[in-house]
Amino acid sequence: VGEIEMPMKVGTKGASLETNPSVRINHQILGAESATELAGVMAAVGLAQNFAALRALSTAGIQQGHMTLHARSVASTAGAPEAIFDQVVDALIESGEIKVWKAEEIIRNLTRRAAAPDQVQRSSACGKVILLGEHAVVYGRPAIALPVPLAVEAHVREGGDGVQLVIPRWGLEQRVAPDQRQGVSATLNIILEALDVVGRPMLIEVMPHLPRAMGLGASAALAVAVIRAIGDAFELGLTDDFVNQIAFECEKTAHGTPSGIDNTVATYGSSVQFQTDGKTPRFKELRIPQALPLVIGITGEESLTAKTVAGVRAAWTEYPERYEAIFDQIADLTTAGADAIAAANFNELGQVMNLCHGYLNALQLSTPALEAMVHIARDHGASGAKLTGGGGGGSMVALCPDSQEQVAEAMRTAGFKALSVTVGG
């Protein structure tokens, strides 16, 4: 127990009390009978507010936001060129050394790498953003998914000592043992077995351009890129259908009961409308006559799809009729969204996205950070904005026909990461 001195002069009589009705009302509500008692109440309330503010500042989301803002300031001070600015910021945060000297070192390395001729052939895969229908798709309703190009690149070199995996951006470098059945190693072992290359030494280098666990299909994109890179290195002549089949098995390991959307979009790189009866998934390529200008906002908070799907499943089990009604509404919105895309009606599509976000919020899938980005997007001209993917963190997507750069910059200014993506057309 300690003490704190807070000099203040308060009173229960005087001109302000006589002339200001709100002061009189507040005084009556408090019921303070003396100036000393009033001073004590004011001190206690002030302390409570300060402790609450400190507690809020210590949360992961706020800390991440402040760290990102600081890293952006340091990168700017170090003179990071616009073309590599976000890469410098990401590398600063990952290094833990958010200093000007570190930023200058990162800039030199990135500039040197860009200047060097890149003779390495890389295989790639798309990420994905769910535009409409997430979660309801698990219960037989349609969903619309769009590709995020070049989400992950990979290169495989034959030889070396065993199977070595290197993902510099994630700070991962490890030897993969055949009995490892967790994390990225589990995915790799599924791939090695499916391609019949177990025991063949190789170095697998992965270059992800999307953050993991943000609801953007990074795990499926990684699997597809690695499958293709191994296929190229060993001249296996893989078909897209076979690549997709293996990637789906990898997704089962990562997410339990995946819908199949992530691996399909990662493999084929097409916009799709997807629906399943629980046994047979049905995909229909979605034609987009006029390009959709999107901004993807990233919270920095992990979105664990298996966890959010399980949460919705538990609620649906308890209140099936109530949740089936919500899923039906989301299905109607998804169909209306597909019609709006076909007609290039961005105003209608934006309204559909806003309504869909409301239903996803009712499923308790949104977070304060997601809500903040949704409102930032709408306030800066987006015609529609909603969370995307599993929710509970992760990412959101905004449709920005005339305000793509303004929305992206507003999100970055608020401390979030933003990606501008144009799909279709």
TINUNU-769454 format. One record per residue (C-alpha): residue number from 1; residue in three letters; chain; x, y, z. Coordinates in nm, 3 decimals, decimal comma. Layout:
    i   aa  ch       xx       yy       zz
  NUM  ALA   A        X        Y        Z
...
END
This chain:
    i   aa  ch       xx       yy       zz
    1  VAL   A    0,000    0,000    0,000
    2  GLY   A    0,140    0,338   -0,096
    3  GLU   A    0,038    0,699   -0,101
    4  ILE   A   -0,012    0,952   -0,375
    5  GLU   A   -0,048    1,327   -0,337
    6  MET   A   -0,267    1,511   -0,586
    7  PRO   A   -0,292    1,884   -0,507
    8  MET   A   -0,639    2,008   -0,594
    9  LYS   A   -0,876    2,272   -0,474
   10  VAL   A   -1,243    2,185   -0,487
   11  GLY   A   -1,553    2,327   -0,333
   12  THR   A   -1,923    2,265   -0,290
   13  LYS   A   -2,028    2,629   -0,302
   14  GLY   A   -1,964    2,911   -0,542
   15  ALA   A   -2,071    3,086   -0,860
   16  SER   A   -2,043    2,785   -1,093
   17  LEU   A   -2,265    2,580   -0,865
   18  GLU   A   -2,516    2,861   -0,852
   19  THR   A   -2,528    2,936   -1,226
   20  ASN   A   -2,453    2,604   -1,402
   21  PRO   A   -2,743    2,354   -1,386
   22  SER   A   -2,523    2,058   -1,488
   23  VAL   A   -2,286    2,125   -1,199
   24  ARG   A   -2,580    2,126   -0,958
   25  ILE   A   -2,713    1,797   -1,102
   26  ASN   A   -2,371    1,629   -1,082
   27  HIS   A   -2,328    1,749   -0,727
   28  GLN   A   -2,666    1,602   -0,630
   29  ILE   A   -2,586    1,269   -0,800
   30  LEU   A   -2,255    1,239   -0,616
   31  GLY   A   -2,412    1,325   -0,285
   32  ALA   A   -2,086    1,468   -0,153
   33  GLU   A   -2,155    1,655    0,170
   34  SER   A   -1,820    1,834    0,194
   35  ALA   A   -1,534    1,959   -0,022
   36  THR   A   -1,307    1,692    0,129
   37  GLU   A   -1,546    1,414    0,030
   38  LEU   A   -1,582    1,558   -0,321
   39  ALA   A   -1,201    1,573   -0,358
   40  GLY   A   -1,177    1,206   -0,259
   41  VAL   A   -1,435    1,104   -0,516
   42  MET   A   -1,256    1,302   -0,788
   43  ALA   A   -0,922    1,144   -0,700
   44  ALA   A   -1,067    0,792   -0,700
   45  VAL   A   -1,239    0,842   -1,036
   46  GLY   A   -0,922    0,989   -1,185
   47  LEU   A   -0,714    0,695   -1,068
   48  ALA   A   -0,970    0,445   -1,200
   49  GLN   A   -0,969    0,613   -1,540
   50  ASN   A   -0,589    0,613   -1,556
   51  PHE   A   -0,560    0,249   -1,454
   52  ALA   A   -0,824    0,154   -1,712
   53  ALA   A   -0,631    0,344   -1,979
   54  LEU   A   -0,306    0,172   -1,881
   55  ARG   A   -0,476   -0,167   -1,894
   56  ALA   A   -0,612   -0,092   -2,240
   57  LEU   A   -0,268    0,019   -2,359
   58  SER   A   -0,120   -0,312   -2,248
   59  THR   A   -0,345   -0,524   -2,474
   60  ALA   A   -0,188   -0,701   -2,772
   61  GLY   A   -0,386   -0,511   -3,035
   62  ILE   A   -0,297   -0,166   -2,900
   63  GLN   A    0,067   -0,266   -2,848
   64  GLN   A    0,084   -0,393   -3,206
   65  GLY   A   -0,068   -0,070   -3,333
   66  HIS   A    0,180    0,149   -3,142
   67  MET   A    0,471   -0,069   -3,253
   68  THR   A    0,363   -0,038   -3,616
   69  LEU   A    0,330    0,340   -3,590
   70  HIS   A    0,676    0,364   -3,430
   71  ALA   A    0,828    0,139   -3,698
   72  ARG   A    0,671    0,351   -3,974
   73  SER   A    0,814    0,666   -3,816
   74  VAL   A    1,161    0,510   -3,791
   75  ALA   A    1,146    0,383   -4,152
   76  SER   A    1,050    0,732   -4,268
   77  THR   A    1,336    0,890   -4,071
   78  ALA   A    1,578    0,641   -4,229
   79  GLY   A    1,460    0,746   -4,575
   80  ALA   A    1,296    0,420   -4,682
   81  PRO   A    1,185    0,447   -5,049
   82  GLU   A    0,811    0,413   -5,110
   83  ALA   A    0,858    0,094   -5,315
   84  ILE   A    1,004   -0,097   -5,018
   85  PHE   A    0,857    0,106   -4,729
   86  ASP   A    0,617   -0,165   -4,604
   87  GLN   A    0,890   -0,430   -4,631
   88  VAL   A    1,120   -0,216   -4,416
   89  VAL   A    0,843   -0,169   -4,156
   90  ASP   A    0,769   -0,543   -4,144
   91  ALA   A    1,139   -0,630   -4,113
   92  LEU   A    1,185   -0,376   -3,832
   93  ILE   A    0,897   -0,523   -3,631
   94  GLU   A    1,018   -0,879   -3,688
   95  SER   A    1,374   -0,788   -3,582
   96  GLY   A    1,264   -0,634   -3,252
   97  GLU   A    1,519   -0,354   -3,312
   98  ILE   A    1,305   -0,059   -3,412
   99  LYS   A    1,599    0,178   -3,454
  100  VAL   A    1,711    0,408   -3,735
  101  TRP   A    2,041    0,219   -3,780
  102  LYS   A    1,850   -0,108   -3,820
  103  ALA   A    1,615    0,049   -4,074
  104  GLU   A    1,914    0,178   -4,274
  105  GLU   A    2,067   -0,172   -4,269
  106  ILE   A    1,740   -0,326   -4,393
  107  ILE   A    1,712   -0,063   -4,669
  108  ARG   A    2,068   -0,142   -4,786
  109  ASN   A    1,997   -0,516   -4,794
  110  LEU   A    1,668   -0,479   -4,979
  111  THR   A    1,817   -0,235   -5,230
  112  ARG   A    2,114   -0,464   -5,292
  113  ARG   A    1,881   -0,762   -5,341
  114  ALA   A    1,664   -0,568   -5,586
  115  ALA   A    1,969   -0,461   -5,788
  116  ALA   A    2,106   -0,816   -5,817
  117  PRO   A    1,981   -1,020   -6,113
  118  ASP   A    1,733   -1,281   -5,992
  119  GLN   A    1,797   -1,601   -6,184
  120  VAL   A    1,601   -1,824   -5,945
  121  GLN   A    1,279   -1,964   -6,087
  122  ARG   A    1,007   -1,947   -5,824
  123  SER   A    0,671   -2,115   -5,803
  124  SER   A    0,381   -1,911   -5,667
  125  ALA   A    0,029   -1,938   -5,531
  126  CYS   A   -0,256   -1,699   -5,457
  127  GLY   A   -0,402   -1,605   -5,124
  128  LYS   A   -0,773   -1,543   -5,093
  129  VAL   A   -1,022   -1,298   -4,954
  130  ILE   A   -1,379   -1,409   -4,882
  131  LEU   A   -1,600   -1,134   -5,017
  132  LEU   A   -1,930   -1,283   -4,896
  133  GLY   A   -2,064   -1,595   -4,726
  134  GLU   A   -1,799   -1,697   -4,472
  135  HIS   A   -1,919   -1,932   -4,194
  136  ALA   A   -2,258   -1,980   -4,362
  137  VAL   A   -2,069   -2,179   -4,627
  138  VAL   A   -1,996   -2,447   -4,365
  139  TYR   A   -2,375   -2,504   -4,347
  140  GLY   A   -2,436   -2,552   -4,719
  141  ARG   A   -2,478   -2,188   -4,824
  142  PRO   A   -2,284   -2,021   -5,108
  143  ALA   A   -1,973   -1,808   -5,062
  144  ILE   A   -1,769   -1,585   -5,294
  145  ALA   A   -1,389   -1,591   -5,279
  146  LEU   A   -1,142   -1,373   -5,469
  147  PRO   A   -0,769   -1,436   -5,531
  148  VAL   A   -0,485   -1,228   -5,385
  149  PRO   A   -0,204   -1,266   -5,644
  150  LEU   A    0,151   -1,381   -5,558
  151  ALA   A    0,071   -1,439   -5,192
  152  VAL   A    0,351   -1,694   -5,151
  153  GLU   A    0,652   -1,784   -5,365
  154  ALA   A    0,875   -2,089   -5,319
  155  HIS   A    1,194   -2,233   -5,461
  156  VAL   A    1,340   -2,581   -5,412
  157  ARG   A    1,701   -2,681   -5,470
  158  GLU   A    1,788   -3,050   -5,476
  159  GLY   A    2,073   -3,171   -5,255
  160  GLY   A    2,213   -3,089   -4,912
  161  ASP   A    2,161   -3,267   -4,582
  162  GLY   A    1,805   -3,393   -4,545
  163  VAL   A    1,507   -3,164   -4,597
  164  GLN   A    1,580   -2,806   -4,492
  165  LEU   A    1,304   -2,543   -4,469
  166  VAL   A    1,381   -2,171   -4,469
  167  ILE   A    1,118   -1,896   -4,436
  168  PRO   A    1,325   -1,579   -4,372
  169  ARG   A    1,028   -1,347   -4,326
  170  TRP   A    0,889   -1,565   -4,046
  171  GLY   A    1,232   -1,618   -3,892
  172  LEU   A    1,200   -1,994   -3,953
  173  GLU   A    1,491   -2,220   -4,042
  174  GLN   A    1,472   -2,589   -3,955
  175  ARG   A    1,538   -2,943   -4,061
  176  VAL   A    1,219   -3,137   -4,128
  177  ALA   A    1,205   -3,483   -3,972
  178  PRO   A    0,963   -3,747   -4,112
  179  ASP   A    0,789   -3,793   -3,777
  180  GLN   A    0,698   -3,425   -3,727
  181  ARG   A    0,320   -3,385   -3,738
  182  GLN   A    0,266   -3,030   -3,618
  183  GLY   A    0,288   -2,686   -3,777
  184  VAL   A    0,456   -2,624   -4,111
  185  SER   A    0,659   -2,945   -4,078
  186  ALA   A    0,336   -3,149   -4,077
  187  THR   A    0,229   -2,981   -4,400
  188  LEU   A    0,566   -3,052   -4,560
  189  ASN   A    0,558   -3,419   -4,463
  190  ILE   A    0,213   -3,460   -4,621
  191  ILE   A    0,349   -3,302   -4,940
  192  LEU   A    0,668   -3,512   -4,946
  193  GLU   A    0,469   -3,834   -4,901
  194  ALA   A    0,208   -3,742   -5,164
  195  LEU   A    0,481   -3,657   -5,417
  196  ASP   A    0,684   -3,968   -5,330
  197  VAL   A    1,002   -3,773   -5,257
  198  VAL   A    1,052   -3,875   -4,893
  199  GLY   A    1,422   -3,923   -4,823
  200  ARG   A    1,539   -3,704   -5,111
  201  PRO   A    1,753   -3,414   -4,981
  202  MET   A    1,643   -3,063   -5,070
  203  LEU   A    1,642   -2,702   -4,956
  204  ILE   A    1,295   -2,543   -4,956
  205  GLU   A    1,293   -2,163   -4,946
  206  VAL   A    0,956   -1,992   -4,900
  207  MET   A    0,885   -1,621   -4,954
  208  PRO   A    0,542   -1,531   -4,807
  209  HIS   A    0,403   -1,190   -4,898
  210  LEU   A    0,097   -1,230   -4,673
  211  PRO   A    0,104   -1,258   -4,294
  212  ARG   A   -0,001   -1,593   -4,149
  213  ALA   A   -0,316   -1,655   -3,945
  214  MET   A   -0,487   -1,341   -4,082
  215  GLY   A   -0,772   -1,514   -4,268
  216  LEU   A   -0,613   -1,459   -4,610
  217  GLY   A   -0,535   -1,819   -4,703
  218  ALA   A   -0,161   -1,802   -4,633
  219  SER   A   -0,139   -2,167   -4,521
  220  ALA   A   -0,305   -2,296   -4,839
  221  ALA   A   -0,094   -2,064   -5,055
  222  LEU   A    0,221   -2,191   -4,884
  223  ALA   A    0,121   -2,553   -4,948
  224  VAL   A    0,044   -2,490   -5,316
  225  ALA   A    0,364   -2,290   -5,376
  226  VAL   A    0,580   -2,560   -5,212
  227  ILE   A    0,403   -2,844   -5,399
  228  ARG   A    0,466   -2,666   -5,730
  229  ALA   A    0,827   -2,583   -5,641
  230  ILE   A    0,904   -2,948   -5,554
  231  GLY   A    0,726   -3,057   -5,872
  232  ASP   A    0,941   -2,819   -6,078
  233  ALA   A    1,266   -2,918   -5,903
  234  PHE   A    1,210   -3,290   -5,960
  235  GLU   A    1,027   -3,251   -6,295
  236  LEU   A    0,717   -3,434   -6,172
  237  GLY   A    0,475   -3,281   -6,425
  238  LEU   A    0,201   -3,206   -6,172
  239  THR   A   -0,150   -3,108   -6,284
  240  ASP   A   -0,343   -2,831   -6,107
  241  ASP   A   -0,607   -3,081   -6,001
  242  PHE   A   -0,345   -3,298   -5,829
  243  VAL   A   -0,185   -2,992   -5,666
  244  ASN   A   -0,527   -2,888   -5,534
  245  GLN   A   -0,595   -3,236   -5,398
  246  ILE   A   -0,270   -3,243   -5,197
  247  ALA   A   -0,321   -2,887   -5,073
  248  PHE   A   -0,667   -2,981   -4,944
  249  GLU   A   -0,512   -3,263   -4,738
  250  CYS   A   -0,266   -3,009   -4,597
  251  GLU   A   -0,556   -2,778   -4,506
  252  LYS   A   -0,724   -3,061   -4,314
  253  THR   A   -0,414   -3,086   -4,096
  254  ALA   A   -0,409   -2,709   -4,042
  255  HIS   A   -0,781   -2,640   -3,989
  256  GLY   A   -0,962   -2,966   -3,916
  257  THR   A   -1,267   -2,933   -4,143
  258  PRO   A   -1,178   -2,679   -4,415
  259  SER   A   -1,430   -2,572   -4,678
  260  GLY   A   -1,188   -2,621   -4,967
  261  ILE   A   -1,208   -2,258   -5,076
  262  ASP   A   -0,854   -2,161   -4,973
  263  ASN   A   -0,670   -2,437   -5,155
  264  THR   A   -0,892   -2,404   -5,466
  265  VAL   A   -0,832   -2,029   -5,501
  266  ALA   A   -0,461   -2,076   -5,419
  267  THR   A   -0,426   -2,337   -5,693
  268  TYR   A   -0,632   -2,192   -5,978
  269  GLY   A   -0,605   -1,819   -5,899
  270  SER   A   -0,967   -1,762   -6,002
  271  SER   A   -1,261   -1,586   -5,841
  272  VAL   A   -1,512   -1,852   -5,744
  273  GLN   A   -1,861   -1,905   -5,609
  274  PHE   A   -1,851   -2,207   -5,383
  275  GLN   A   -2,111   -2,429   -5,218
  276  THR   A   -2,106   -2,774   -5,058
  277  ASP   A   -2,356   -3,021   -4,918
  278  GLY   A   -2,099   -3,142   -4,668
  279  LYS   A   -1,972   -3,411   -4,903
  280  THR   A   -1,925   -3,276   -5,253
  281  PRO   A   -1,792   -2,920   -5,299
  282  ARG   A   -1,915   -2,734   -5,606
  283  PHE   A   -1,712   -2,449   -5,753
  284  LYS   A   -1,825   -2,211   -6,024
  285  GLU   A   -1,583   -1,958   -6,169
  286  LEU   A   -1,714   -1,607   -6,111
  287  ARG   A   -1,676   -1,366   -6,401
  288  ILE   A   -1,601   -1,009   -6,293
  289  PRO   A   -1,667   -0,774   -6,588
  290  GLN   A   -1,540   -0,460   -6,413
  291  ALA   A   -1,238   -0,472   -6,182
  292  LEU   A   -1,309   -0,461   -5,808
  293  PRO   A   -1,079   -0,211   -5,631
  294  LEU   A   -1,032   -0,352   -5,281
  295  VAL   A   -0,838   -0,265   -4,968
  296  ILE   A   -0,754   -0,547   -4,728
  297  GLY   A   -0,699   -0,428   -4,372
  298  ILE   A   -0,495   -0,649   -4,138
  299  THR   A   -0,542   -0,630   -3,760
  300  GLY   A   -0,225   -0,814   -3,659
  301  GLU   A   -0,439   -1,031   -3,429
  302  GLU   A   -0,437   -1,401   -3,515
  303  SER   A   -0,757   -1,542   -3,662
  304  LEU   A   -0,778   -1,908   -3,567
  305  THR   A   -1,035   -2,047   -3,811
  306  ALA   A   -1,075   -2,379   -3,630
  307  LYS   A   -1,159   -2,192   -3,308
  308  THR   A   -1,415   -1,953   -3,460
  309  VAL   A   -1,581   -2,229   -3,664
  310  ALA   A   -1,611   -2,438   -3,347
  311  GLY   A   -1,764   -2,142   -3,160
  312  VAL   A   -2,031   -2,089   -3,425
  313  ARG   A   -2,094   -2,464   -3,435
  314  ALA   A   -2,156   -2,473   -3,059
  315  ALA   A   -2,403   -2,183   -3,081
  316  TRP   A   -2,579   -2,341   -3,382
  317  THR   A   -2,612   -2,669   -3,192
  318  GLU   A   -2,783   -2,488   -2,904
  319  TYR   A   -3,007   -2,263   -3,116
  320  PRO   A   -3,034   -2,428   -3,461
  321  GLU   A   -3,343   -2,242   -3,587
  322  ARG   A   -3,204   -1,904   -3,489
  323  TYR   A   -2,869   -1,964   -3,657
  324  GLU   A   -3,018   -2,128   -3,966
  325  ALA   A   -3,217   -1,807   -4,017
  326  ILE   A   -2,896   -1,602   -4,003
  327  PHE   A   -2,724   -1,836   -4,250
  328  ASP   A   -3,022   -1,802   -4,486
  329  GLN   A   -2,990   -1,423   -4,473
  330  ILE   A   -2,617   -1,443   -4,548
  331  ALA   A   -2,693   -1,679   -4,840
  332  ASP   A   -2,943   -1,430   -4,986
  333  LEU   A   -2,684   -1,152   -4,955
  334  THR   A   -2,419   -1,366   -5,127
  335  THR   A   -2,653   -1,430   -5,422
  336  ALA   A   -2,737   -1,059   -5,439
  337  GLY   A   -2,365   -0,980   -5,428
  338  ALA   A   -2,295   -1,211   -5,724
  339  ASP   A   -2,569   -1,033   -5,921
  340  ALA   A   -2,421   -0,693   -5,829
  341  ILE   A   -2,075   -0,805   -5,946
  342  ALA   A   -2,219   -0,922   -6,279
  343  ALA   A   -2,394   -0,586   -6,322
  344  ALA   A   -2,086   -0,389   -6,203
  345  ASN   A   -2,313   -0,221   -5,946
  346  PHE   A   -2,059   -0,123   -5,680
  347  ASN   A   -2,308    0,070   -5,470
  348  GLU   A   -2,533   -0,236   -5,438
  349  LEU   A   -2,235   -0,465   -5,372
  350  GLY   A   -2,111   -0,231   -5,099
  351  GLN   A   -2,449   -0,231   -4,926
  352  VAL   A   -2,457   -0,611   -4,939
  353  MET   A   -2,110   -0,625   -4,780
  354  ASN   A   -2,219   -0,391   -4,501
  355  LEU   A   -2,525   -0,603   -4,424
  356  CYS   A   -2,320   -0,923   -4,430
  357  HIS   A   -2,078   -0,772   -4,178
  358  GLY   A   -2,373   -0,703   -3,950
  359  TYR   A   -2,473   -1,069   -3,952
  360  LEU   A   -2,115   -1,182   -3,892
  361  ASN   A   -2,099   -0,942   -3,600
  362  ALA   A   -2,420   -1,102   -3,468
  363  LEU   A   -2,234   -1,435   -3,481
  364  GLN   A   -1,981   -1,273   -3,242
  365  LEU   A   -1,697   -1,290   -3,494
  366  SER   A   -1,590   -0,926   -3,501
  367  THR   A   -1,338   -0,756   -3,270
  368  PRO   A   -1,269   -0,393   -3,171
  369  ALA   A   -0,980   -0,377   -3,420
  370  LEU   A   -1,195   -0,512   -3,704
  371  GLU   A   -1,474   -0,268   -3,617
  372  ALA   A   -1,225    0,019   -3,614
  373  MET   A   -1,100   -0,065   -3,964
  374  VAL   A   -1,452   -0,115   -4,100
  375  HIS   A   -1,548    0,232   -3,978
  376  ILE   A   -1,223    0,388   -4,106
  377  ALA   A   -1,295    0,244   -4,451
  378  ARG   A   -1,655    0,364   -4,460
  379  ASP   A   -1,559    0,709   -4,326
  380  HIS   A   -1,302    0,750   -4,606
  381  GLY   A   -1,527    0,661   -4,898
  382  ALA   A   -1,557    0,282   -4,916
  383  SER   A   -1,895    0,174   -5,050
  384  GLY   A   -1,881   -0,139   -4,834
  385  ALA   A   -1,660   -0,295   -4,567
  386  LYS   A   -1,672   -0,617   -4,365
  387  LEU   A   -1,458   -0,870   -4,185
  388  THR   A   -1,328   -1,150   -4,405
  389  GLY   A   -1,248   -1,512   -4,328
  390  GLY   A   -1,277   -1,672   -3,987
  391  GLY   A   -1,301   -1,352   -3,784
  392  GLY   A   -1,200   -1,318   -3,420
  393  GLY   A   -0,910   -1,108   -3,548
  394  GLY   A   -0,741   -1,144   -3,884
  395  SER   A   -0,851   -0,915   -4,165
  396  MET   A   -1,128   -0,712   -4,323
  397  VAL   A   -1,201   -0,612   -4,682
  398  ALA   A   -1,335   -0,285   -4,821
  399  LEU   A   -1,475   -0,207   -5,166
  400  CYS   A   -1,331    0,129   -5,273
  401  PRO   A   -1,443    0,234   -5,624
  402  ASP   A   -1,312    0,592   -5,593
  403  SER   A   -1,113    0,589   -5,270
  404  GLN   A   -0,869    0,298   -5,270
  405  GLU   A   -0,557    0,499   -5,181
  406  GLN   A   -0,738    0,722   -4,930
  407  VAL   A   -0,875    0,421   -4,742
  408  ALA   A   -0,542    0,236   -4,743
  409  GLU   A   -0,353    0,541   -4,618
  410  ALA   A   -0,611    0,609   -4,345
  411  MET   A   -0,569    0,253   -4,217
  412  ARG   A   -0,190    0,282   -4,216
  413  THR   A   -0,211    0,614   -4,033
  414  ALA   A   -0,423    0,441   -3,767
  415  GLY   A   -0,148    0,181   -3,721
  416  PHE   A   -0,291   -0,105   -3,927
  417  LYS   A   -0,140   -0,275   -4,231
  418  ALA   A   -0,331   -0,231   -4,557
  419  LEU   A   -0,302   -0,399   -4,897
  420  SER   A   -0,451   -0,251   -5,214
  421  VAL   A   -0,570   -0,525   -5,450
  422  THR   A   -0,761   -0,506   -5,779
  423  VAL   A   -0,945   -0,822   -5,887
  424  GLY   A   -1,110   -0,902   -6,220
  425  GLY   A   -1,190   -0,675   -6,510
END
